[in-house]
Amino acid sequence: MSHPYAVPTARHYLNLPGARTVTTPAVRAAAATLDQALRDQSMICLTADPGVGKTYTAHILCDQRPDLPVLWLLPRPQARPDDLRHTLYRALDLPGDPPEDPGICDDYLRHTLMQPPRLLAVDEAHQLSPSCTEYLRYLHDDPGPQVTILLLASRPRLKALRSQAALLSRVTTWHIMEPLSTDDVLTALPAFHPLWQDIPPSVLTRLDSLWAHGNFRRWAALTHQMQAHQRRHRRPPEPTALLRRLQPRRTATP
């Protein structure tokens, strides 16, 4: 039976069987920010603590906009501008190998990016070198290409990204995705996976305070452990007992 709060698409952490996409208040807020950026063709940054779901949310928002052409870039640490050029050239499915001459390559890219309007999503943007952020500034400031730039960055690394003047003055919104609140947990977890539908709210609240802390990746790990227990023992597991498998064990004091 379909849950009223769930959207039937998924690329979940650990590829959990039965997991569903949940449209939480944080996802709706991110959607509103993205839609405004697309209207303005601006540059925005979506940031969150690791495991909260920024990259997953970005993929889902793009899936929900099937008419929006999206170019996904995952630059390696300390990539050079040529790396971004060549990756973008291939993402646009342009013929042959990218030209070695930066000016010629940029001409191809600029011409292709003029139509239709596109979203350029850069994952792990906190790993970008200053020279690469300058290249993104060049794409953003060029009046020809119709490109909205979405940067996805880890919140603990955000300070380094914001220290780059080329981005700080051009990012119109630094959108922070917060972890699930207690109320969100009670609504989202039964929608996220059937294993949580019959768990008392008091147990969900306790698991969140002891382990998950509103972090969807931690909830996925706990769900994965519950599924493994169910496969081995053919009976519903006791959720609190699984915490011992997830929490680091204390070493004995000599």
Secondary structure, DSSP 4 states (H G I P E B T S, - for coil): ---TTEES----GGG-TT--EE--HHHHHHHHHHHHHHHHT-EEEEEE-TTS-HHHHHHHHHHT-TTS-EEEE-PPTT--HHHHHHHHHHHTT-SSSPPSSHHHHHHHHHHHTTSS-EEEEETTGGG--HHHHHHHHHHHH-SSS-EEEEEEEEGGGHHHHHT-HHHHTTEEEEEEEPPPPHHHHHHHHHHH-GGGTTS-HHHHHHHIIIIITT-HHHHHHHHHHHHHHHHHHSS---HHHHHHHHSPPPPPP-
